[in-house]
Amino acid sequence: MESEGHAAAGEGLAEVVIKISDGDELGGSQPLVIVGPNGSGKTRFGTSLAQSNNADHIGALRNIQLNAQIGRRSLIQATKEFTDNLSRKRQLLTMIG
């Protein structure tokens, strides 16, 4: 049984199809993680995928430290906050564009 405020892996996430530059498509509802050695083009590839799929690219650093003042959120809370902010951003872009 799941504890309150925590979703099972993938629960509540929409199925997404990512178009890859060679015409192939990759589908799923989990985050896409690109790994490889330094200088292999991971960032360039991820940025290109994000741009060609009208998506956001979140780069990762080796040592990510969160400010202690940033509160923890459940997956459900974080997903709702993210979608609400994205919706507001899109509304603003529609108004000015």
PyMOL commands that set and color helices and strands:
alter all, ss='L'
color gray80, all
select helices_A, chain A and resi 42-52+75-96
alter helices_A, ss='H'
color red, helices_A
select strands_A, chain A and resi 16-19+25-28
alter strands_A, ss='S'
color yellow, strands_A
deselect
rebuild
show_as cartoon
